[in-house]
Amino acid sequence: MNSLPQQVCPTRGLALLHSINDEKLRHAEFEEKQTRLASLFERSELSAILVRRNENIAWATGGQVEARVAIPSETAVVSLLLTRDGRKYYLTSNNEAPRLADEEFLDLGYEPVVVPWQEASLSSIHGLVGTGTIGTDEALSGFVPVDLAPLRAPLTPAEVERFRWLAQHTAEATTKTLLELEPGITEDQMAANVAQRLLAEGILPTVLLMAVDDRIRKYKHAVSRGAILERYGMLNLCARKWGLAASITRFVHFGAAPQQLVDAFVACAEVNAKLLHASRAGATAGDLYAVAERAYSEAGYPGEEQLHHQGGTAGYLERDWLATPGGRQALTTTEALAWNPSIRGAKVEDTALLQDGAIEVLTQTPSLPQIHTTIDGIAYLAADVLIR
């Protein structure tokens, strides 16, 4: 039986909380985002941008506004209207307005535009903007489509600190849940256990792929179906806070694991290390797909990359973009990464940070087994299966 997980260093935890609440960092974040928006206006003929999607609302408000009511919805109970001349509005209904004013938009400098709940909140937009062209991040008749994803990278220093906090707490919840698993638990209970820990921290689980035994080997995305753990269990989850999304996967095996599975974890760790090693500013989605393709072949598993996506960048979505053949999206100087190479029931998945040309794994679980892979003198750690 493995020992209990190491406790988070109190000094590190306090430092993270301090940096998250640092006013200078937040001021610099909003200044940088305003600069990026101004640049977008300069490159376009838009007079305003209507922001409807949750990831973009969270980005524009520095993670302060949680406008999601229906959890699966990608649009919110509020929209932002950002104008070329710097005016900022939020549009909502009368039943949502009091909470939004008190808890979400406080001190953000947005002017509310409130309409009765039974009326369309978009009806007043043209009166605010005039005759100019209005862009939007969601397909709407009469508006020009605008892709705001490029504005969300690189991450600002404030976003990096929020990501560190989220990833650390997500990793802790995953570790504690994994160590408590015993044969006889159901996939649904596994999901409930990790979700309870996350929700208690104000973290919203957005992906809960709990699976056991043969379902892990058979399916790449094994959503919970109530199967009962016998020997092999997987916790695969994504979680959001402040709009940011972290990903992690961990495994436990009761009794000695088959050598084929042991070898597969080592190979996944090698592919993961090569992807991290190649994750540098300027590397494209196509470049990184080619890295994965070559790495699987060198590990003795050619073609495995064709059976499931390998991951990509993370941020205000679980994956902002995926590594694909010929993909043209490129890494910037500061990005969150979520690679997830997998082979026949084994997988390595963590959230990492590319910053200043170096890689930092944010979802480290040092109390669980690790696989060390060294490339050009740089050690990359990946989680191994926990044997109990």
C-alpha positions in Angstrom: 0.0 0.0 0.0 1.4 3.4 -1.0 1.8 6.1 1.6 -0.5 9.0 1.7 0.2 11.9 -0.7 2.6 14.6 0.3 0.9 17.7 1.6 1.2 20.9 -0.4 3.9 23.2 0.9 2.1 25.9 2.9 4.6 28.5 1.8 4.0 27.6 -1.9 0.2 27.7 -1.4 0.3 31.1 0.3 2.6 32.4 -2.4 0.1 31.3 -5.1 -2.8 32.9 -3.3 -0.8 36.1 -2.9 0.1 36.2 -6.6 -3.4 35.4 -7.7 -4.6 38.5 -5.8 -1.7 40.7 -6.8 -3.2 44.0 -8.0 -0.2 44.9 -10.1 -0.5 41.6 -12.0 -4.2 42.1 -12.6 -3.7 45.7 -13.8 -1.0 44.5 -16.2 -3.3 41.7 -17.4 -6.1 44.1 -18.3 -3.7 46.6 -19.9 -2.3 43.8 -22.1 -5.7 42.5 -23.1 -6.9 46.0 -23.9 -3.8 46.4 -26.2 -4.7 43.1 -28.0 -8.3 44.2 -28.5 -7.2 47.6 -29.8 -4.9 45.9 -32.3 -7.8 43.7 -33.4 -10.0 46.8 -34.0 -7.1 48.5 -35.9 -6.9 45.4 -38.3 -10.6 45.3 -38.9 -13.4 47.7 -39.8 -15.4 46.7 -36.7 -17.0 49.3 -34.5 -17.7 46.9 -31.7 -17.4 43.2 -30.7 -20.2 41.2 -29.1 -18.7 38.6 -26.8 -21.0 35.7 -26.1 -18.9 32.6 -25.4 -17.9 31.7 -21.9 -14.2 31.3 -22.7 -14.0 34.8 -24.2 -16.0 36.4 -21.4 -13.7 34.8 -18.8 -10.6 35.9 -20.8 -11.8 39.5 -21.2 -12.7 39.9 -17.5 -9.6 38.3 -16.1 -11.4 35.2 -14.9 -13.6 37.3 -12.6 -17.0 36.8 -14.3 -18.6 33.4 -14.0 -21.6 33.8 -16.2 -22.4 30.1 -16.7 -25.7 29.0 -15.3 -26.4 25.9 -17.4 -23.1 24.0 -16.9 -22.9 22.4 -20.4 -23.7 25.7 -22.2 -20.9 27.5 -24.0 -22.9 30.7 -24.0 -23.8 32.6 -20.8 -26.6 34.6 -19.2 -24.7 37.7 -20.1 -22.9 39.1 -23.2 -20.2 41.7 -23.4 -20.1 44.6 -25.9 -16.7 46.1 -26.4 -16.4 49.1 -28.6 -13.6 50.5 -30.7 -13.6 53.7 -28.6 -13.1 51.7 -25.4 -16.6 51.6 -23.9 -17.5 48.4 -22.2 -21.1 47.1 -21.6 -22.6 43.9 -20.3 -26.0 42.9 -21.6 -28.3 40.8 -19.5 -31.9 40.2 -18.3 -33.5 41.7 -15.2 -33.6 38.4 -13.3 -29.8 38.1 -13.7 -28.8 41.7 -13.3 -28.6 42.0 -9.4 -26.2 39.1 -8.9 -24.1 40.1 -11.9 -23.7 43.6 -10.6 -22.9 42.5 -7.0 -20.8 39.5 -7.6 -19.4 39.4 -11.2 -18.8 42.9 -12.6 -17.9 44.8 -9.5 -15.0 47.2 -10.1 -14.6 46.0 -13.8 -15.8 49.3 -15.3 -18.6 47.8 -17.4 -21.9 49.6 -17.8 -25.0 47.4 -17.5 -27.7 47.2 -20.1 -30.7 45.4 -18.6 -33.8 44.3 -20.4 -36.9 42.3 -19.2 -36.2 38.5 -19.2 -38.9 37.9 -21.9 -37.2 40.3 -24.3 -34.1 39.7 -26.5 -31.1 41.3 -24.7 -29.4 42.0 -28.1 -32.1 44.4 -29.3 -30.4 47.5 -27.8 -26.9 46.8 -29.3 -27.3 48.9 -32.4 -28.5 51.8 -30.4 -25.2 51.7 -28.4 -23.0 51.3 -31.4 -24.8 53.2 -34.1 -24.5 52.2 -37.8 -21.0 50.6 -37.5 -20.2 47.0 -38.2 -20.4 44.7 -35.2 -18.4 41.5 -34.9 -19.3 38.5 -32.7 -17.6 35.3 -31.5 -20.9 33.3 -32.1 -22.7 32.9 -35.3 -25.6 35.4 -35.3 -27.5 36.9 -38.2 -26.5 40.4 -38.9 -23.2 40.2 -37.2 -19.7 39.6 -38.6 -18.0 36.4 -37.2 -14.8 37.1 -35.3 -12.3 34.5 -34.0 -11.0 35.7 -30.6 -8.9 32.6 -29.9 -5.7 34.2 -31.1 -6.1 37.0 -28.6 -6.0 34.5 -25.7 -2.3 33.7 -26.2 0.2 34.1 -24.9 -0.9 33.8 -21.3 -0.3 36.8 -19.1 1.7 36.4 -15.8 -1.6 36.7 -13.8 -3.1 33.9 -15.9 -0.1 31.7 -15.3 -0.5 32.1 -11.5 -4.2 31.2 -11.7 -3.3 28.2 -13.8 -0.7 27.0 -11.3 -3.3 27.2 -8.5 -5.9 25.3 -10.5 -3.6 22.6 -11.7 -2.1 22.1 -8.3 -5.5 21.7 -6.6 -6.8 19.5 -9.4 -3.8 17.2 -9.1 -4.3 17.0 -5.3 -8.0 16.0 -5.7 -7.0 13.4 -8.3 -4.2 11.9 -6.1 -6.4 11.7 -3.0 -9.2 10.0 -4.9 -6.9 7.5 -6.6 -5.3 6.5 -3.3 -8.7 5.8 -1.9 -9.9 3.5 -4.7 -10.6 -0.1 -3.8 -12.0 -3.0 -5.9 -15.7 -3.0 -5.8 -16.2 0.8 -6.4 -18.2 1.8 -9.4 -17.2 4.2 -12.1 -20.0 6.5 -11.1 -18.8 6.6 -7.5 -15.3 7.3 -8.7 -16.6 10.3 -10.7 -18.6 11.5 -7.7 -15.6 11.3 -5.3 -13.2 13.4 -7.4 -16.0 15.8 -8.4 -16.9 16.4 -4.7 -13.3 17.3 -3.9 -13.1 19.7 -6.9 -16.4 21.4 -6.2 -15.5 21.9 -2.6 -12.6 24.0 -3.9 -14.8 26.0 -6.2 -13.5 24.1 -9.2 -15.9 22.8 -11.8 -15.3 19.4 -13.3 -16.0 19.6 -17.0 -14.8 16.1 -18.2 -15.2 13.0 -16.0 -14.0 9.9 -17.9 -13.9 7.3 -15.2 -13.3 3.7 -16.4 -12.2 0.3 -15.2 -10.6 -2.8 -16.5 -11.5 -3.8 -20.1 -13.3 -0.6 -20.8 -10.0 1.3 -20.4 -8.4 -0.9 -23.0 -11.3 -0.9 -25.4 -12.3 2.8 -25.5 -10.3 6.0 -25.8 -13.1 8.1 -24.2 -14.7 5.8 -21.7 -17.4 7.9 -20.0 -18.7 6.4 -16.7 -21.2 3.6 -17.3 -21.4 2.1 -13.8 -18.9 -0.7 -14.3 -17.3 -2.1 -11.1 -13.6 -1.9 -10.5 -11.8 -5.3 -10.3 -8.1 -4.6 -10.9 -7.5 -1.6 -13.1 -9.0 1.9 -12.7 -8.6 5.3 -14.4 -9.3 8.8 -13.3 -9.4 11.1 -16.4 -10.7 14.6 -15.9 -10.7 18.2 -16.9 -11.5 21.0 -14.5 -12.2 24.8 -14.8 -11.8 27.8 -12.5 -11.5 31.5 -13.6 -12.4 30.2 -17.0 -9.1 28.2 -17.3 -9.1 24.5 -17.9 -6.7 21.9 -16.5 -6.4 18.2 -17.6 -5.0 15.2 -15.8 -5.2 11.3 -16.0 -4.0 8.8 -13.4 -4.2 5.0 -13.1 -4.2 2.4 -10.4 -3.7 -1.4 -10.8 -4.4 -3.9 -8.0 -1.8 -6.6 -8.2 1.1 -6.9 -10.6 0.4 -5.2 -14.0 0.8 -7.1 -17.2 4.2 -6.4 -18.8 2.4 -5.2 -22.0 0.8 -2.5 -19.9 4.0 -1.6 -18.2 5.8 -1.2 -21.5 2.9 0.9 -22.9 3.2 3.4 -20.1 7.0 3.7 -20.7 6.3 4.3 -24.4 3.6 6.9 -23.6 6.1 8.7 -21.4 8.6 8.7 -24.2 6.1 10.2 -26.6 5.0 12.7 -24.0 8.6 13.8 -23.4 9.3 14.3 -27.0 6.2 16.4 -27.4 7.1 18.5 -24.5 10.7 18.8 -25.7 9.4 20.0 -29.1 6.9 22.4 -27.6 8.7 25.7 -28.2 7.5 29.1 -29.5 6.9 28.9 -33.2 6.3 25.2 -33.3 3.1 24.5 -35.3 0.3 22.0 -34.8 1.6 20.2 -37.9 5.2 20.1 -36.5 4.0 18.7 -33.2 1.8 16.0 -34.9 4.8 14.9 -36.8 6.8 14.7 -33.6 4.1 12.4 -32.1 3.9 10.3 -35.3 7.7 9.8 -35.3 7.8 9.1 -31.5 5.3 6.3 -31.6 7.2 4.6 -34.4 10.5 4.9 -32.5 8.8 3.5 -29.4 7.6 0.5 -31.4 4.0 1.5 -31.8 3.7 2.9 -35.3 0.4 4.4 -36.3 -0.9 4.8 -32.7 -1.3 8.5 -33.2 -4.1 7.8 -35.7 -6.3 6.2 -33.0 -6.8 9.3 -30.9 -5.8 12.9 -30.8 -2.6 13.7 -29.0 -3.7 16.9 -27.3 -2.5 20.4 -27.8 -2.7 23.8 -26.1 -5.0 24.5 -23.2 -6.3 27.7 -21.8 -9.9 28.9 -21.7 -10.9 25.7 -23.3 -9.8 22.1 -22.5 -8.0 22.2 -25.8 -7.6 25.5 -27.7 -6.2 23.6 -30.6 -5.0 20.1 -31.4 -1.9 18.9 -33.1 -3.1 17.8 -36.5 -1.4 16.9 -39.8 -0.5 20.2 -41.5 -2.0 22.2 -38.7 -0.9 25.9 -38.9 -1.6 27.1 -35.4 1.7 28.0 -33.6 2.9 28.1 -30.1 3.6 31.5 -28.5 6.1 32.3 -25.8 3.8 31.4 -22.9 1.2 28.6 -23.3 -0.5 25.9 -21.3 -0.1 22.5 -22.9 -2.1 19.3 -22.4 -0.6 16.4 -24.3 -2.3 13.0 -23.9 -0.4 10.2 -25.8 -2.1 6.8 -25.3 -1.3 3.2 -26.2 -3.6 0.2 -25.6 -5.0 1.0 -22.2 -2.1 3.3 -21.0 -2.0 7.0 -21.2 0.0 10.0 -20.0 -1.8 13.3 -19.5 -0.8 16.4 -17.6 -1.2 20.1 -17.9 2.2 21.8 -18.5 3.4 25.3 -19.0 5.7 26.6 -21.7 7.4 29.8 -20.5 10.7 31.4 -21.3 11.6 28.3 -23.4 11.2 25.9 -20.5 8.6 23.4 -19.5 7.0 23.2 -16.1 4.5 20.4 -15.4 1.7 22.0 -13.4 -0.3 18.9 -12.4 2.6 17.1 -10.8 1.8 14.3 -8.4 5.1 13.5 -6.7 3.6 11.0 -4.2 2.6 8.7 -7.2 5.0 6.6 -9.3 6.8 8.5 -12.0 8.6 7.7 -15.2 11.8 9.7 -16.0 12.6 10.3 -19.6 15.7 12.4 -20.5 16.2 14.2 -23.8 19.2 16.3 -24.5 20.0 16.4 -20.8 16.5 17.6 -19.8 14.5 15.2 -17.6 10.8 15.0 -18.2 8.5 13.3 -15.7 5.3 11.4 -16.4 3.0 9.6 -14.1 3.2 5.8 -14.1 0.5 3.4 -13.1 0.1 3.1 -9.3 0.5 -0.6 -8.2 -1.3 -1.6 -5.1 
